[in-house]
Amino acid sequence: EETNVKSAKTMIREALKRLSFLFLTAIMLCACNDVYHNFRSTKGEWERNDTLRFKFFAPEESKDKYYDAKVEIRCKANYPYKDLWLQIEANSKGYTTPYIDTLHCNIFNDVGRHKGSTAGTLYQLDFPIRPIPVANNDTLHINIIHIMNDPARFSLHP
């Protein structure tokens, strides 16, 4: 029994080291006709300290506003967990308080089937996040990291 617990912990630890199940993550911002949409790939293993970085230049006519935002994820069918936890951080010169949000992405439904649309072995899902403030003529830096370091927060899909 102790060996089973140890091997389960080892399996989880190894899976966390190799979150390399092709995550393509995008950030999408929209306000009126202004749109930003950009994908980043994890390129191999997505280690705990790896960060997906995005840069958005607010147009001069944006007039200090909040942009509706969502995170899009593409993952392979062999992703071994039912969910993914992400931390979204956004900073700009125009706002002194940094934007930080935690995003819980359910990859599978309650019966173990992939959510989202599919193209072969890739599944695409999108998850709305809180609107992000962007100042007039400012540059917004958005960072996305996975926070899957606590095995109790996620489980293997059936």
C-alpha positions in Angstrom: 0.0 0.0 0.0 2.8 2.4 0.9 4.5 1.6 -2.5 1.2 2.5 -4.3 1.1 5.9 -2.6 4.7 6.5 -3.4 4.3 5.5 -7.0 1.2 7.7 -7.4 3.1 10.7 -5.9 6.0 10.0 -8.3 3.7 9.7 -11.2 2.1 13.1 -10.4 5.5 14.7 -9.8 6.7 13.5 -13.2 3.6 14.6 -15.0 3.9 18.1 -13.5 7.5 18.3 -14.7 6.3 17.5 -18.2 3.2 19.6 -18.8 4.3 19.3 -22.4 1.0 18.2 -23.8 1.2 21.0 -26.3 -0.5 23.9 -24.6 -1.0 26.7 -27.0 -2.4 29.6 -24.9 -3.8 32.8 -26.2 -5.0 36.0 -24.7 -7.7 37.9 -26.4 -8.7 41.4 -25.5 -11.6 43.4 -27.0 -13.2 46.7 -26.5 -15.5 48.0 -29.2 -13.5 47.5 -32.4 -10.1 47.2 -30.8 -8.9 43.5 -30.7 -5.8 41.7 -29.7 -5.4 38.0 -30.3 -2.1 36.1 -30.0 -1.1 32.5 -29.3 2.0 31.3 -27.5 3.2 27.7 -27.4 4.8 26.0 -24.4 7.4 24.5 -26.7 8.2 21.3 -24.8 7.9 21.0 -21.1 6.0 23.7 -19.3 8.0 24.0 -16.1 6.6 25.8 -13.0 8.9 28.8 -13.5 8.0 29.1 -17.3 5.9 32.1 -18.2 3.9 32.8 -21.4 4.3 36.5 -22.1 2.1 38.8 -24.2 2.4 42.5 -25.0 -0.6 44.7 -26.0 -0.2 48.2 -27.3 -3.4 50.2 -26.5 -4.2 52.6 -29.3 -4.2 56.4 -28.6 -8.0 56.5 -29.1 -8.6 53.8 -26.5 -9.4 56.4 -23.8 -8.7 54.5 -20.6 -11.0 51.5 -20.6 -11.5 48.0 -19.5 -11.0 45.3 -22.1 -13.0 42.1 -22.0 -10.6 39.3 -22.0 -10.5 35.5 -22.4 -7.8 32.9 -22.4 -7.9 30.3 -25.1 -6.2 26.9 -24.6 -5.4 24.2 -27.1 -4.2 20.9 -25.7 -3.7 17.4 -26.9 -6.2 14.6 -26.1 -3.6 12.9 -23.9 -3.5 15.7 -21.3 -3.6 13.6 -18.1 -5.6 15.9 -15.8 -9.2 17.0 -15.8 -8.3 20.7 -15.3 -5.6 23.3 -15.4 -5.0 26.1 -13.0 -3.4 29.3 -14.3 -2.4 32.7 -12.9 -2.9 35.7 -15.1 -0.9 38.8 -14.3 -1.2 42.1 -16.2 0.8 45.3 -15.6 0.9 48.7 -17.4 2.4 52.1 -16.6 -1.0 53.7 -16.6 -2.3 51.6 -13.6 -0.4 51.3 -10.3 -2.3 48.3 -9.1 -1.3 45.1 -10.9 -4.1 42.9 -12.3 -3.9 39.4 -10.9 -6.4 36.6 -11.6 -6.6 32.9 -11.0 -8.2 30.9 -13.7 -9.5 27.4 -13.2 -9.8 25.7 -16.6 -12.0 22.5 -16.7 -10.6 20.5 -19.6 -12.9 17.5 -19.2 -16.6 17.3 -18.3 -18.0 15.2 -15.4 -18.1 12.0 -17.4 -14.5 12.3 -18.6 -15.1 13.7 -22.1 -13.0 16.6 -23.5 -14.8 20.0 -23.5 -14.4 22.4 -26.3 -14.0 22.0 -30.1 -11.6 19.6 -31.7 -9.4 19.4 -34.7 -8.0 15.8 -34.7 -6.1 15.3 -31.5 -6.2 19.0 -30.4 -9.0 20.5 -28.3 -9.6 24.2 -28.0 -11.3 25.8 -25.1 -11.8 29.4 -24.1 -12.2 30.8 -20.6 -13.3 34.4 -19.8 -11.4 36.4 -17.2 -12.1 39.6 -15.5 -11.9 42.7 -17.7 -8.4 44.2 -17.8 -7.8 47.9 -17.4 -5.7 49.6 -20.1 -4.7 53.2 -20.1 -4.8 55.5 -23.1 -1.7 54.9 -25.4 -0.2 52.4 -22.9 1.5 49.1 -23.2 0.0 46.2 -21.3 2.2 43.2 -20.3 0.3 40.0 -19.7 2.0 36.9 -18.1 0.4 33.5 -17.8 1.9 30.8 -15.6 0.5 27.4 -14.5 0.0 26.9 -10.8 -0.3 23.1 -10.8 2.0 22.5 -7.9 -0.4 21.0 -5.4 -1.6 17.5 -6.3 -4.7 18.0 -4.2 -5.9 20.7 -6.6 -6.3 18.5 -9.6 -6.9 14.9 -10.5 -6.3 12.5 -13.3 -9.1 12.2 -15.8 -10.9 8.8 -16.0 
